Amino acid sequence: MFSACVIHGYQNGSKFGFPTANLQFQDMPEIEKGVYAVRVFITEGLFTGMLYVGTRPTLKLNELSIEIHILGFHGNLYGRKLAFTILSKIRDEKKFQDAAELVEQLKRDRLAVERLAVETEQDVVG
C-alpha cells in the first residue's frame, strides 16, 4: 500500500474532465510509468481510481507526476493524505498527437479501470 499527501497541480485533469489528486510522497515509490487501476482509501470510504505515473509528454511537461483520478468522488482533498493499492497496470505512458486524442484514451482507460474493479470485486465476493 502507498500513501501520499494531495498537493496542487496544473489543473489539466480538471480541464479534460478527469480531475486528479496530485500526490507528493515522503519517499518516492518505485512505480513504472503508465496508467493503473487502483483502490483508493480516504476518510469518505473506498473508491476505485485511475493512477497515472509519468511526465505528461502530450502536454510537453517534463517533471514526474503521480496523480489519481478517483471515480465517483467529488470533493477537496488538498493537504489530506490518501492511501492506495495497485490492482493492475492498464497501459504504458504514451505521447498523443493532441489533447483531444489524450481525452479519448482517458475515456477508454476509465472503462478498463471500471471493468477491472468489477471483476476484482466479484473475485473477492465470489
N, C-alpha and C positions, 0 to 999 in steps of 0.2 A: 504494500500500500504506500502511496505517495501522499505528502501533504505540502501545502504551499499557501502563501498569502496572496490575495487578489489585489492587483495593482491596476492603475490606469494605463491604457494603451492608446493606440491611434484612433480607435472607434471605427476602424474599417469593417469589422464584422457586423456592427450595427447598420452601417450604410448598405451592406449587402443582404440584410435580413437575417443574419446569423450572429447575433451579439455574443461576445465571448468574455469569459473571465480570464484575463491575462494573469499568469502565475509567476510569482517570484519565490524561488526556493532558497532555503538556508544552505543546503548542499545540492548542487545541480545534479539531477539524476541522469543516468546513462540510458537514454531512450533514443532509438533510431529516429531519424526524420521520417515523417509520414503522418497519416491520419489513422486514428484508432477509435474503436468503440470502448467506452469506459463506463463504470458505475461511479457516481459522484455522491459523496456523503457531506451534507450540510445540515445545519440545525433544523431546517424545514423538512428534511427527510432524505430519502434515497432517490436519486434521479439517474437517468441514462444520459450520457454525454458523448460528444464527438470531440476528441482531443486532437489538436494539431501541434506538431513539433517541426519547426523549420525556420527558414529565413524569408519566407514570403516572396519568392522570386518574381511572381507575376506583378507584384506591387513595387518591385525594384528596391526592396529593403534588404539590408544585409545582416542585421543582428538576429541571433537566435531568439525565437519566440516560442513559448509553450502556453497554449491557451485552450480553453474548453468552452464549447457551445453546449449549454445544458438544456436538453429538450424539456419543454413544459415548464420551465422556471422563468418567472418574471419578477425581478426584484433587484435590489442593490446589494452587491457582495463586496464592494470596495473596502479594503482594510481587514476583511474577515479571512479566516482560514477555511480551507476546504480540503477534503481528502478524496482520493480516487484510486480505483484499481483498473487495470487494463484488462479488457475482455479479449480483444483480438485486434490485429492490425488490419485496416481496411485497404490501404494503398500507400505507395511511396509518395514522397513530395514530388510535385511536378510544376513546371512553369507553363502557364496557359497564355494564349495569344492576347487575351484581354480580360477585363473584369467580368464581362458577360459570360464568357466561357468558364471562368472560375466559378461563378454563381451556379451555373448549370451542373457543374461537377459536385459542388457542395450539396445540391439537392439530391443527387444520386448517392452521395456519401451518407446523407441523413437517412435515406431509405434503407441503405445497407445496415446502418447502425440500429435502426428501429427493428429490422428483421432479426438481426443478431441478438438484440436484447430480448425479444420474444422467445427465440429459440433457447437462450440461456435460462430464462425464467421457467420454460417448460421442462428443461433438464433438472432444475432444482426442485420443482413441484412434482414431476413425474418420477 
